[in-house]
Amino acid sequence: MAATVLIGLVSVALVMQQQKQSQRQIVTLSQRSMHALASQRLLSRGEAVSAQLADALVNPLYYSDLEAIGSAVGNVLRQPDVSYVLVYDAQGRLVHDGSQDIERYGQRMSDPFALEVIGAGGQLVQRDDSMLDVSTPIRIGDQRLGGVRIGYSLATVRDDEVAMADAMQARLDEIARRHLVGLGALLLVLLVLGGLVAAVLQRRLVRPVRQLAAAAQQIEAGHYHVEIPVDARQDEIGDLMRAFDRMRDSIARHDRDIRRMAYTDPLTGLANRLALRESLDQRLLQMQGSAGQLALLFADVDNFKRVNDTLGHDAGDEALVQFTARIDAAVREFDIARPQLARFGGDEFVILLQVPAGSGADLRDVAAALAARLVEEVARPIDIEGRRVFLGISIGITVFPDDASSATMLLKNGDIAMYQAKLAGKNGYRFYSLALDQAGERRIHMEQELRGAWERGELSLVYQPVVRMEDRALVGVETLLRWQHPELGHVAAPVFIDVAEQSGLIDVIGPLVLRAACIQARAWQRRFTKAGALFIAVNVSPRQLHSTVFAAEIEAALHDSGLPPHLLHLELTETAVIGDEARIGQVLGELRTRGVKIWLDDFGTGFSGLNHLRRVPVDGVKIDRSFVADLLRDPDDLALTSAIISMAHSIGITVVAEGVETEGQYEVLRDRGCDLGQGYWLGPPLTAAECDALLA
């Protein structure tokens, strides 16, 4: 309605403006017409009077009868609008001006019109802004006696024009006022009618819609109890309000179902991660500024993946349900205020607990007792599909506000403590400490620094000689990776290799090491005669071995370097092949067909046996340095080493002894028939340049 009124007002204003412009144009055109008409009439009168006066003055001027001339001139001067009448002779000298004494008699006319008048051969009309001058010559035959000039004032004409224009403008203004009154009355009627229409619309349409909009805002905020004013009217608005009421009930029902699904774990019925996080945030907010404490237990079932892999996921789900019942029963045994048990994800559980106010119990002692009870309870075997399954649980404990001030940090600290419990042997619990956090931070920092270390030139390769035991001849080298960090200094290989394995960086570093080693071995073969049959051994991590592109990476390294396949030896640990012997055995078999040699590293520390060696095709084994170190002092190690050599030779594979540090160890291994050996006594790890000197 406001827009309609505004449009109406603007329309009226435009009409009024157009009317004013039309009035101005009418007045202007009228003035021009009246001015033209008045000017034409004055000019015609002036020409006629001037001609008549000239005819009447012929004889008086010829005889110089000033009295007759004055009488004729006076008659003309008495006419309206005549300002002057001048009679002059042929030389332009004034003869009579209608006055009594004719003060300028005989003087030559000098006004602006005089020059044209004196030289004119006939009637002449001249004008300026204020005067119309009409001159006519006086003649007798062809002789010019002089002439007469009549001056008419234009001021009266202008005054008449202005008066007529004012009268016309007044009339037009009166007409405009009548039109304005009519338009105002019409606009008032429209406003009244619009107000009535707006009132009806407000009552019948706008108010119900606003009520529905307000109800929609309440429903959006989660207030489903809001009242919907259901109208009994049978039009579209009534249908809309009744449909909206039904929709509110449906949304409320679906919201309850969705919240139950969103905040409840469907398998165990426990609170899920989202519900736990909201509850934890709410509890910490309530405890801000108070002296209360809250303990968080972060629990993870040990080796749970083994259940899924061996018995299937249905059995794993059944195990989780039984674990949930045991954990819930254990929590209920303790006097805990507002305990909450949640499934954090997979096989991870989180327990929030507080001691009752005024109980005097120490929260850390209660948390430790509960954790010990959980370890004891979960360690009992469970029956799944007729089979008894033994599992454990690792628990990390952290306390608010001692360890953290936010929910995120509290969960992170619990996870760190749980991880330390697993490193300590699993099936136990650990409290969070700053030292644990710093160790985790150091590990993260090392992972960040390890990224790009190869490109920055911080990682380098060294090569430890491998010699034939019977004559100590150099037959190959083992490639070892070293990291010299600008701030951390020399980082031990087991430390950063473990970080690379856990973070997945080994997938990037491993192929780079393999390719660089093959290129270096091929370079030695081209430069030195003694290196023609020199093999190079490269360690392969379990993660690389399980990669689907492992064989392709080997092929690419051999192709790019030009190294013969039989001079590349891949060293892998026994534990790396456990769990996927069939596929890994197939991959290794294909590589051996190409000529690549496969060595089993750290032999004797894993699950060694003839059956294992039969299923995984290898060309040789490397006796772990732990057996070689006590070879001369421990008869059991000597016997085991001798047995390994004999067993390997019985199935036709080569034996390499690691960690040969003394001459006595060397002689014993040589006498027992060990094929190859390596160690600091036989040769320490060398750089590429030092190997050049050795080969030269």
C-alpha positions as CSV (number, residue, x, y, z in Angstrom):
1,M,0.0,0.0,0.0
2,A,2.9,2.4,0.8
3,A,4.3,1.7,-2.6
4,T,0.9,2.3,-4.3
5,V,0.5,5.6,-2.5
6,L,4.0,6.6,-3.4
7,I,3.4,5.7,-7.0
8,G,0.1,7.8,-6.9
9,L,1.9,10.8,-5.4
10,V,4.7,10.6,-7.9
11,S,2.1,10.3,-10.7
12,V,0.2,13.4,-9.4
13,A,3.4,15.3,-9.1
14,L,4.4,14.4,-12.7
15,V,0.9,15.5,-13.9
16,M,1.2,18.8,-12.1
17,Q,4.7,19.3,-13.4
18,Q,3.5,18.6,-17.0
19,Q,0.5,20.9,-16.4
20,K,2.8,23.7,-15.3
21,Q,5.1,23.2,-18.3
22,S,2.0,23.3,-20.6
23,Q,0.8,26.6,-18.9
24,R,4.2,28.2,-19.4
25,Q,4.2,27.2,-23.0
26,I,0.6,28.5,-23.5
27,V,1.6,31.9,-21.9
28,T,4.7,32.1,-23.9
29,L,3.0,31.4,-27.2
30,S,0.2,33.9,-26.2
31,Q,2.7,36.6,-25.4
32,R,4.4,36.1,-28.7
33,S,1.1,36.2,-30.6
34,M,-0.1,39.3,-28.8
35,H,3.3,41.0,-29.3
36,A,3.3,40.2,-33.0
37,L,-0.3,41.4,-33.4
38,A,0.3,44.6,-31.4
39,S,3.5,45.4,-33.2
40,Q,1.8,44.8,-36.6
41,R,-1.2,47.1,-35.7
42,L,1.1,49.8,-34.4
43,L,3.3,49.6,-37.4
44,S,0.3,49.8,-39.8
45,R,-1.1,52.8,-37.9
46,G,2.2,54.5,-37.8
47,E,2.7,54.1,-41.6
48,A,-0.8,55.4,-42.3
49,V,-0.5,58.4,-40.0
50,S,3.0,59.2,-41.3
51,A,1.8,59.1,-44.9
52,Q,-1.3,61.3,-44.1
53,L,0.8,63.8,-42.2
54,A,3.4,63.9,-45.0
55,D,0.6,64.7,-47.5
56,A,-0.9,67.4,-45.2
57,L,2.5,69.1,-44.7
58,V,3.4,69.6,-48.4
59,N,2.1,73.1,-48.8
60,P,2.9,74.3,-45.2
61,L,6.5,73.1,-45.5
62,Y,6.8,74.6,-49.0
63,Y,5.7,78.1,-47.8
64,S,7.4,77.6,-44.4
65,D,4.1,78.0,-42.6
66,L,5.2,77.0,-39.2
67,E,1.8,77.7,-37.6
68,A,0.1,75.2,-40.0
69,I,2.9,72.7,-39.5
70,G,2.6,73.0,-35.7
71,S,-1.2,72.6,-35.9
72,A,-0.8,69.4,-37.9
73,V,2.0,68.0,-35.8
74,G,0.0,68.8,-32.5
75,N,-2.9,66.8,-33.8
76,V,-0.7,63.7,-34.2
77,L,1.1,64.2,-30.9
78,R,-2.2,63.9,-29.1
79,Q,-2.7,60.4,-30.4
80,P,-1.9,57.5,-27.9
81,D,1.6,56.0,-27.8
82,V,3.1,58.9,-29.9
83,S,6.3,60.1,-28.3
84,Y,7.5,62.6,-30.8
85,V,6.7,64.1,-34.2
86,L,9.6,65.7,-36.1
87,V,9.4,67.7,-39.4
88,Y,12.7,68.3,-41.1
89,D,13.9,69.8,-44.4
90,A,15.8,68.2,-47.2
91,Q,19.2,68.6,-45.4
92,G,17.9,66.9,-42.2
93,R,17.5,70.2,-40.2
94,L,14.6,70.3,-37.7
95,V,11.8,72.5,-38.9
96,H,9.1,71.7,-36.2
97,D,8.8,69.3,-33.2
98,G,5.3,70.3,-32.1
99,S,6.5,72.6,-29.3
100,Q,5.7,76.3,-28.9
101,D,9.3,77.7,-29.1
102,I,10.9,75.0,-31.3
103,E,14.2,75.2,-29.4
104,R,16.1,72.9,-31.8
105,Y,14.8,74.7,-34.9
106,G,17.4,74.6,-37.7
107,Q,19.6,72.0,-35.9
108,R,20.6,68.9,-37.8
109,M,19.0,65.7,-36.4
110,S,21.7,63.5,-34.6
111,D,19.7,60.7,-33.0
112,P,20.5,57.0,-33.9
113,F,17.7,56.9,-36.5
114,A,18.5,60.3,-38.2
115,L,21.2,59.0,-40.6
116,E,19.0,56.4,-42.2
117,V,16.0,58.8,-42.2
118,I,17.9,61.6,-44.1
119,G,19.1,59.3,-46.8
120,A,15.8,57.3,-47.2
121,G,14.1,57.6,-50.6
122,G,10.7,56.4,-49.3
123,Q,8.9,55.6,-46.2
124,L,11.3,54.0,-43.6
125,V,10.5,52.1,-40.4
126,Q,13.2,51.7,-37.7
127,R,12.9,50.4,-34.1
128,D,14.8,49.6,-31.0
129,D,13.8,48.1,-27.6
130,S,11.7,51.1,-26.6
131,M,10.8,53.0,-29.7
132,L,9.2,52.6,-33.2
133,D,10.3,55.3,-35.7
134,V,8.3,55.8,-38.9
135,S,9.5,58.4,-41.4
136,T,8.0,59.5,-44.7
137,P,9.5,62.0,-47.2
138,I,7.6,65.2,-48.2
139,R,7.7,65.9,-51.9
140,I,6.3,68.2,-54.6
141,G,6.6,66.3,-57.7
142,D,10.1,65.0,-57.9
143,Q,11.4,67.7,-55.5
144,R,12.0,66.5,-52.0
145,L,11.1,69.3,-49.5
146,G,12.0,67.2,-46.4
147,G,10.1,64.7,-44.3
148,V,8.2,63.8,-41.2
149,R,9.1,61.3,-38.4
150,I,6.7,59.9,-35.9
151,G,8.0,58.0,-32.9
152,Y,5.8,55.5,-31.1
153,S,6.6,54.2,-27.6
154,L,6.7,50.5,-27.2
155,A,6.4,50.6,-23.3
156,T,2.6,50.8,-23.4
157,V,2.5,47.8,-25.8
158,R,4.7,45.8,-23.4
159,D,2.5,46.8,-20.4
160,D,-0.6,45.6,-22.3
161,E,1.1,42.3,-23.2
162,V,2.2,41.7,-19.5
163,A,-1.3,42.5,-18.3
164,M,-2.9,40.2,-20.7
165,A,-0.3,37.5,-19.8
166,D,-0.9,37.9,-16.1
167,A,-4.6,37.6,-16.7
168,M,-4.2,34.5,-18.7
169,Q,-1.8,33.0,-16.1
170,A,-4.3,33.7,-13.3
171,R,-7.0,32.0,-15.3
172,L,-4.8,29.0,-15.9
173,D,-3.8,28.9,-12.2
174,E,-7.5,28.8,-11.3
175,I,-8.1,25.9,-13.7
176,A,-5.0,24.1,-12.2
177,R,-6.3,24.5,-8.7
178,R,-9.7,23.0,-9.6
179,H,-7.8,20.1,-11.2
180,L,-5.6,19.7,-8.1
181,V,-8.6,19.6,-5.8
182,G,-10.2,17.0,-8.0
183,L,-7.0,14.9,-8.0
184,G,-6.7,15.3,-4.3
185,A,-10.2,14.1,-3.7
186,L,-9.6,11.1,-6.0
187,L,-6.4,10.3,-4.2
188,L,-8.1,10.5,-0.8
189,V,-10.8,8.1,-2.0
190,L,-8.1,5.7,-3.2
191,L,-6.2,6.0,0.1
192,V,-9.4,5.2,2.1
193,L,-10.2,2.4,-0.2
194,G,-6.6,1.1,0.0
195,G,-6.8,1.3,3.8
196,L,-9.9,-0.8,3.9
197,V,-8.4,-3.4,1.6
198,A,-5.2,-3.4,3.7
199,A,-7.2,-4.0,6.9
200,V,-9.0,-6.9,5.3
201,L,-5.8,-8.4,3.9
202,Q,-4.1,-7.9,7.3
203,R,-6.9,-9.7,9.1
204,R,-7.5,-12.5,6.5
205,L,-4.1,-13.1,5.0
206,V,-1.1,-11.2,6.6
207,R,-1.8,-12.1,10.2
208,P,-2.2,-15.8,9.6
209,V,1.0,-15.8,7.5
210,R,2.9,-13.9,10.2
211,Q,1.7,-16.4,12.8
212,L,2.9,-19.3,10.7
213,A,6.3,-17.5,10.2
214,A,6.7,-17.0,14.0
215,A,5.8,-20.6,14.5
216,A,8.4,-21.6,11.9
217,Q,11.1,-19.7,13.7
218,Q,10.2,-21.5,17.0
219,I,10.3,-24.9,15.2
220,E,13.6,-24.0,13.6
221,A,15.0,-23.3,17.1
222,G,13.8,-26.7,18.2
223,H,10.7,-25.6,20.1
224,Y,8.2,-28.1,18.7
225,H,5.6,-27.4,21.4
226,V,4.7,-24.0,19.8
227,E,1.0,-23.6,19.3
228,I,-0.3,-23.3,15.7
229,P,-3.5,-21.2,15.5
230,V,-5.5,-23.7,13.5
231,D,-8.3,-21.8,11.7
232,A,-11.7,-23.2,11.0
233,R,-12.0,-21.3,7.7
234,Q,-12.3,-23.5,4.6
235,D,-10.2,-21.5,2.2
236,E,-6.5,-21.9,1.2
237,I,-5.2,-20.2,4.3
238,G,-7.1,-22.5,6.5
239,D,-5.8,-25.5,4.6
240,L,-2.2,-24.1,4.9
241,M,-2.5,-23.7,8.7
242,R,-3.8,-27.2,9.2
243,A,-1.1,-28.6,7.0
244,F,1.5,-26.6,8.9
245,D,0.2,-28.1,12.2
246,R,0.5,-31.6,10.9
247,M,4.0,-30.8,9.6
248,R,5.1,-29.6,13.0
249,D,4.1,-32.9,14.6
250,S,5.9,-34.8,11.8
251,I,9.1,-32.8,12.2
252,A,9.1,-33.2,16.0
253,R,8.7,-37.0,15.6
254,H,11.5,-37.2,13.0
255,D,13.7,-34.9,15.1
256,R,13.4,-37.3,18.0
257,D,14.3,-40.2,15.7
258,I,17.2,-38.3,14.1
259,R,18.7,-37.2,17.5
260,R,18.5,-40.8,18.7
261,M,20.3,-42.0,15.6
262,A,22.8,-39.1,15.7
263,Y,23.8,-39.4,19.4
264,T,23.6,-43.2,19.8
265,D,25.9,-45.9,18.6
266,P,23.6,-48.4,16.7
267,L,25.6,-51.5,17.6
268,T,26.2,-51.1,21.4
269,G,23.5,-48.6,22.3
270,L,26.1,-46.3,23.9
271,A,26.6,-42.6,23.3
272,N,28.6,-42.0,20.2
273,R,31.5,-39.6,19.5
274,L,29.2,-36.7,18.8
275,A,27.2,-37.2,22.0
276,L,30.4,-37.6,24.0
277,R,31.9,-34.4,22.6
278,E,28.8,-32.3,23.4
279,S,28.5,-33.8,26.9
280,L,32.2,-33.2,27.5
281,D,32.0,-29.6,26.3
282,Q,29.0,-29.0,28.6
283,R,30.6,-30.5,31.6
284,L,33.8,-28.5,31.2
285,L,31.8,-25.3,30.7
286,Q,30.0,-26.0,34.0
287,M,33.2,-26.7,35.8
288,Q,35.0,-23.5,34.7
289,G,36.1,-21.5,37.7
290,S,35.2,-24.3,40.1
291,A,37.4,-26.7,42.0
292,G,35.9,-29.8,40.4
293,Q,37.8,-32.5,38.5
294,L,36.9,-34.8,35.7
295,A,38.8,-37.9,34.6
296,L,38.7,-39.2,31.0
297,L,39.6,-42.9,30.3
298,F,40.5,-43.5,26.7
299,A,40.3,-47.3,26.1
300,D,41.2,-49.4,23.0
301,V,40.8,-53.1,22.6
302,D,44.1,-54.8,21.9
303,N,44.5,-56.9,18.7
304,F,40.8,-56.5,17.9
305,K,41.6,-56.5,14.1
306,R,42.6,-60.2,14.6
307,V,39.0,-61.1,15.5
308,N,37.6,-59.4,12.3
309,D,40.3,-60.9,10.1
310,T,39.9,-64.5,11.4
311,L,36.3,-64.8,12.5
312,G,34.6,-62.1,10.4
313,H,33.0,-58.7,11.2
314,D,29.8,-60.3,12.6
315,A,31.9,-62.0,15.2
316,G,33.8,-58.7,15.8
317,D,30.4,-56.9,16.4
318,E,29.4,-59.6,18.9
319,A,32.7,-59.2,20.7
320,L,32.1,-55.4,21.0
321,V,28.7,-56.0,22.4
322,Q,30.1,-58.3,25.1
323,F,32.9,-55.9,25.8
324,T,30.3,-53.1,26.2
325,A,28.4,-55.1,28.7
326,R,31.5,-55.9,30.7
327,I,32.8,-52.3,30.7
328,D,29.3,-50.9,31.7
329,A,29.1,-53.5,34.6
330,A,32.6,-52.5,35.8
331,V,31.8,-48.8,35.8
332,R,28.6,-49.4,37.8
333,E,30.6,-51.1,40.6
334,F,32.2,-47.8,41.5
335,D,30.8,-44.8,43.3
336,I,31.0,-42.3,40.4
337,A,29.1,-39.1,39.9
338,R,27.4,-38.8,36.5
339,P,29.5,-41.6,34.7
340,Q,29.2,-41.7,31.0
341,L,30.4,-44.5,28.7
342,A,30.7,-43.8,25.0
343,R,31.9,-45.7,22.0
344,F,34.4,-43.3,20.4
345,G,34.8,-45.3,17.2
346,G,35.7,-48.8,16.1
347,D,37.1,-50.6,19.1
348,E,37.7,-47.4,21.1
349,F,35.7,-46.5,24.2
350,V,35.8,-43.3,26.4
351,I,34.6,-43.1,30.0
352,L,33.9,-39.8,31.8
353,L,33.8,-39.9,35.6
354,Q,33.7,-37.6,38.5
355,V,33.7,-38.4,42.2
356,P,30.7,-37.3,44.3
357,A,31.0,-34.0,46.1
358,G,32.0,-34.4,49.7
359,S,33.1,-38.0,49.3
360,G,36.8,-37.2,49.9
361,A,37.9,-39.8,47.3
362,D,40.9,-39.0,45.1
363,L,39.8,-38.9,41.5
364,R,43.1,-40.3,40.2
365,D,42.9,-43.2,42.6
366,V,39.3,-44.0,41.5
367,A,40.3,-43.7,37.8
368,A,43.3,-46.1,38.3
369,A,41.1,-48.6,40.2
370,L,38.5,-48.5,37.5
371,A,41.2,-48.9,34.8
372,A,42.6,-51.9,36.6
373,R,39.2,-53.4,36.9
374,L,38.5,-52.9,33.2
375,V,41.8,-54.6,32.3
376,E,40.9,-57.5,34.5
377,E,37.4,-57.8,33.2
378,V,38.3,-57.6,29.5
379,A,41.1,-60.1,29.9
380,R,38.6,-62.8,30.6
381,P,37.9,-64.9,27.5
382,I,34.8,-64.4,25.6
383,D,32.8,-67.1,23.7
384,I,32.1,-66.2,20.0
385,E,30.6,-68.8,17.7
386,G,31.8,-71.6,19.9
387,R,35.3,-70.3,20.1
388,R,37.1,-68.8,23.1
389,V,38.8,-65.5,22.2
390,F,41.3,-63.8,24.5
391,L,41.9,-60.1,24.1
392,G,43.1,-57.2,26.2
393,I,42.5,-53.5,26.6
394,S,44.9,-50.5,26.8
395,I,43.7,-47.5,28.7
396,G,45.0,-43.9,28.8
397,I,43.9,-41.7,31.7
398,T,43.9,-37.9,31.8
399,V,42.4,-35.4,34.3
400,F,40.8,-32.0,33.9
401,P,42.0,-29.4,34.7
402,D,45.5,-30.8,35.6
403,D,46.3,-32.0,32.2
404,A,44.2,-29.9,29.8
405,S,41.7,-27.1,29.8
406,S,39.7,-28.0,26.7
407,A,37.8,-31.0,25.4
408,T,40.0,-31.3,22.3
409,M,43.2,-31.4,24.4
410,L,41.7,-33.8,26.9
411,L,40.8,-36.3,24.2
412,K,44.2,-35.9,22.6
413,N,46.0,-36.5,25.9
414,G,43.9,-39.6,26.6
415,D,44.8,-40.9,23.2
416,I,48.5,-40.2,23.8
417,A,48.4,-42.0,27.2
418,M,46.6,-45.0,25.6
419,Y,49.2,-45.2,22.9
420,Q,51.9,-45.3,25.6
421,A,50.0,-48.1,27.3
422,K,50.2,-50.1,24.1
423,L,53.9,-49.4,23.7
424,A,54.4,-50.7,27.2
425,G,53.1,-54.1,26.3
426,K,49.3,-53.6,26.0
427,N,46.6,-54.8,28.4
428,G,47.3,-52.1,30.9
429,Y,46.8,-48.4,31.6
430,R,48.9,-45.2,31.7
431,F,48.3,-41.8,33.1
432,Y,49.0,-38.8,30.8
433,S,52.2,-36.9,31.5
434,L,53.9,-33.9,29.9
435,A,56.8,-36.2,29.0
436,L,54.6,-38.4,27.0
437,D,53.2,-35.4,25.2
438,Q,56.7,-34.0,24.5
439,A,57.7,-37.4,23.0
440,G,54.7,-37.3,20.7
441,E,55.5,-33.8,19.7
442,R,59.1,-34.8,19.0
443,R,57.8,-37.6,16.8
444,I,55.5,-35.2,14.9
445,H,58.3,-32.7,14.5
446,M,60.6,-35.5,13.2
447,E,57.9,-36.6,10.7
448,Q,57.6,-33.0,9.5
449,E,61.3,-32.6,9.1
450,L,61.6,-35.9,7.3
451,R,59.3,-34.7,4.6
452,G,61.5,-33.3,1.9
453,A,64.8,-34.4,3.6
454,W,65.9,-36.3,0.5
455,E,65.3,-33.2,-1.7
456,R,67.2,-31.0,0.7
457,G,70.2,-33.4,0.6
458,E,69.9,-34.4,4.3
459,L,69.5,-38.1,3.6
460,S,72.5,-39.9,2.2
461,L,73.5,-43.5,1.4
462,V,76.4,-45.4,2.8
463,Y,77.5,-48.9,1.8
464,Q,78.8,-51.7,4.1
465,P,81.0,-54.3,2.4
466,V,79.8,-57.9,2.2
467,V,82.8,-60.4,1.9
468,R,83.2,-64.0,1.1
469,M,84.2,-65.8,4.3
470,E,86.7,-68.3,2.8
471,D,89.0,-65.6,1.4
472,R,87.5,-62.2,2.6
473,A,87.0,-61.1,-1.0
474,L,84.6,-58.2,-1.6
475,V,81.5,-59.6,-3.3
476,G,78.8,-56.9,-2.5
477,V,77.7,-54.0,-0.4
478,E,74.6,-53.4,1.7
479,T,72.9,-50.0,1.2
480,L,72.3,-48.1,4.5
481,L,70.3,-44.9,4.8
482,R,71.7,-42.0,7.0
483,W,70.0,-38.8,8.1
484,Q,72.1,-35.7,9.1
485,H,69.7,-33.0,10.2
486,P,71.0,-29.4,10.5
487,E,69.5,-29.0,14.0
488,L,68.8,-32.5,15.2
489,G,72.3,-33.7,14.1
490,H,72.7,-37.4,13.3
491,V,69.4,-39.2,13.7
492,A,69.6,-43.0,14.3
493,A,68.3,-45.0,11.5
494,P,65.9,-47.2,13.6
495,V,64.3,-44.0,14.9
496,F,63.6,-42.2,11.7
497,I,62.8,-45.4,9.7
498,D,60.1,-46.2,12.3
499,V,58.7,-42.7,11.8
500,A,58.8,-43.1,8.1
501,E,57.0,-46.5,8.4
502,Q,54.2,-45.1,10.6
503,S,53.6,-42.0,8.6
504,G,53.8,-43.6,5.2
505,L,56.8,-41.6,4.1
506,I,58.6,-44.9,3.4
507,D,56.5,-45.2,0.3
508,V,58.3,-42.1,-1.0
509,I,61.8,-42.6,0.4
510,G,62.0,-46.4,-0.3
511,P,61.8,-46.1,-4.1
512,L,64.3,-43.2,-4.1
513,V,66.8,-45.2,-2.1
514,L,66.3,-48.2,-4.4
515,R,66.8,-46.2,-7.6
516,A,69.9,-44.4,-6.2
517,A,71.5,-47.6,-5.1
518,C,71.0,-49.3,-8.5
519,I,72.4,-46.2,-10.3
520,Q,75.5,-46.2,-8.0
521,A,76.1,-49.9,-8.4
522,R,75.9,-49.6,-12.2
523,A,78.3,-46.6,-12.1
524,W,80.9,-48.8,-10.2
525,Q,80.6,-51.5,-12.7
526,R,81.4,-49.1,-15.6
527,R,84.4,-47.6,-13.8
528,F,86.0,-50.5,-12.0
529,T,86.9,-54.0,-13.2
530,K,86.5,-55.5,-9.8
531,A,82.9,-54.3,-9.6
532,G,81.7,-56.3,-12.5
533,A,80.1,-59.0,-10.3
534,L,79.6,-56.7,-7.3
535,F,76.0,-57.0,-6.0
536,I,74.2,-54.3,-4.0
537,A,71.7,-55.2,-1.3
538,V,68.8,-52.9,-0.4
539,N,66.5,-53.2,2.6
540,V,62.8,-53.3,1.9
541,S,60.3,-52.3,4.6
542,P,57.1,-54.3,5.3
543,R,55.0,-51.4,4.0
544,Q,56.8,-51.4,0.7
545,L,56.5,-55.1,0.4
546,H,52.7,-55.0,0.8
547,S,52.3,-52.2,-1.7
548,T,50.6,-53.2,-5.0
549,V,53.3,-51.2,-7.0
550,F,56.3,-52.8,-5.4
551,A,57.2,-55.0,-8.3
552,A,56.8,-52.1,-10.7
553,E,59.1,-50.0,-8.6
554,I,61.8,-52.7,-8.8
555,E,61.4,-53.0,-12.6
556,A,61.6,-49.2,-13.0
557,A,64.8,-48.9,-10.9
558,L,66.5,-51.7,-12.9
559,H,65.4,-50.2,-16.2
560,D,66.5,-46.6,-15.4
561,S,69.9,-47.7,-14.0
562,G,70.7,-50.5,-16.4
563,L,71.8,-52.8,-13.5
564,P,71.6,-56.5,-14.2
565,P,68.8,-58.0,-12.1
566,H,71.0,-60.7,-10.6
567,L,73.2,-58.1,-9.0
568,L,70.2,-56.6,-7.0
569,H,69.6,-58.2,-3.6
570,L,66.4,-57.3,-1.7
571,E,66.6,-57.8,2.1
572,L,63.3,-58.2,4.0
573,T,62.5,-59.2,7.5
574,E,60.7,-62.5,8.4
575,T,57.8,-60.6,10.0
576,A,57.2,-58.5,6.9
577,V,55.8,-61.5,5.0
578,I,53.6,-62.9,7.8
579,G,49.9,-62.6,7.1
580,D,50.0,-62.4,3.3
581,E,52.5,-65.2,2.4
582,A,50.6,-66.3,-0.7
583,R,50.5,-62.9,-2.5
584,I,54.0,-61.8,-1.3
585,G,55.4,-65.2,-2.3
586,Q,53.9,-64.8,-5.8
587,V,55.5,-61.3,-6.1
588,L,58.9,-62.5,-4.9
589,G,58.7,-65.5,-7.1
590,E,58.2,-63.3,-10.2
591,L,61.2,-61.1,-9.2
592,R,63.4,-64.2,-8.7
593,T,62.3,-65.3,-12.2
594,R,63.7,-62.0,-13.5
595,G,67.0,-62.7,-11.6
596,V,66.6,-60.5,-8.5
597,K,67.9,-62.2,-5.3
598,I,65.8,-62.3,-2.2
599,W,67.4,-62.3,1.3
600,L,65.6,-62.9,4.6
601,D,67.1,-60.4,7.1
602,D,67.3,-60.8,11.0
603,F,66.9,-64.6,10.6
604,G,66.3,-66.4,13.9
605,T,64.4,-63.6,15.7
606,G,61.0,-64.2,14.1
607,F,59.0,-67.3,13.1
608,S,61.9,-69.2,11.4
609,G,61.4,-72.6,10.2
610,L,61.9,-74.8,7.1
611,N,58.1,-74.7,6.4
612,H,58.2,-70.9,6.4
613,L,61.2,-70.8,4.1
614,R,59.5,-73.3,1.8
615,R,56.4,-71.0,1.4
616,V,58.4,-67.8,0.8
617,P,61.0,-68.2,-1.9
618,V,64.3,-66.7,-0.8
619,D,67.9,-67.0,-2.0
620,G,69.6,-66.6,1.3
621,V,69.2,-65.7,5.0
622,K,71.2,-63.3,7.2
623,I,71.9,-64.5,10.7
624,D,70.8,-61.8,13.2
625,R,73.7,-60.0,14.9
626,S,72.3,-60.9,18.4
627,F,73.4,-64.5,17.8
628,V,76.8,-63.6,16.4
629,A,77.6,-61.2,19.3
630,D,77.6,-64.0,21.9
631,L,78.9,-66.7,19.6
632,L,82.2,-67.2,21.5
633,R,80.7,-67.0,25.0
634,D,77.2,-68.7,24.7
635,P,77.2,-72.4,23.6
636,D,73.5,-72.1,22.8
637,D,74.1,-69.2,20.3
638,L,76.9,-71.2,18.7
639,A,74.7,-74.2,18.4
640,L,71.8,-72.2,17.0
641,T,74.0,-70.4,14.5
642,S,75.5,-73.8,13.4
643,A,72.0,-75.2,13.0
644,I,70.8,-72.2,10.9
645,I,73.9,-72.7,8.6
646,S,73.2,-76.4,8.2
647,M,69.5,-75.9,7.7
648,A,70.0,-73.2,5.0
649,H,72.6,-75.3,3.2
650,S,70.3,-78.3,3.3
651,I,67.7,-76.5,1.2
652,G,70.3,-74.8,-1.0
653,I,70.3,-71.2,0.1
654,T,73.2,-68.9,1.1
655,V,73.9,-67.7,4.6
656,V,75.2,-64.3,5.6
657,A,76.4,-63.5,9.1
658,E,75.7,-59.9,10.4
659,G,77.7,-58.1,13.1
660,V,81.1,-59.8,12.7
661,E,83.1,-57.5,15.0
662,T,86.1,-59.7,16.0
663,E,88.5,-62.1,14.3
664,G,87.4,-64.9,16.6
665,Q,83.8,-64.6,15.4
666,Y,85.0,-64.6,11.8
667,E,87.0,-67.7,12.2
668,V,84.2,-69.6,14.0
669,L,81.7,-68.7,11.3
670,R,84.1,-69.5,8.5
671,D,84.8,-72.9,10.1
672,R,81.1,-73.6,10.4
673,G,80.7,-73.0,6.6
674,C,79.1,-69.6,6.7
675,D,79.1,-68.2,3.1
676,L,79.2,-64.5,3.5
677,G,79.8,-62.0,6.3
678,Q,79.6,-58.3,7.1
679,G,80.5,-56.2,10.2
680,Y,82.9,-53.5,11.4
681,W,85.8,-56.0,11.6
682,L,85.3,-56.9,7.9
683,G,84.5,-53.3,6.8
684,P,82.5,-50.4,8.2
685,P,79.9,-48.5,6.2
686,L,81.6,-46.4,3.6
687,T,80.5,-43.4,1.6
688,A,80.4,-43.7,-2.2
689,A,83.8,-41.9,-2.5
690,E,85.3,-44.2,0.0
691,C,84.0,-47.2,-1.9
692,D,85.6,-45.7,-5.0
693,A,88.9,-45.8,-3.3
694,L,88.3,-49.3,-2.1
695,L,87.5,-50.6,-5.5
696,A,90.4,-48.7,-7.1
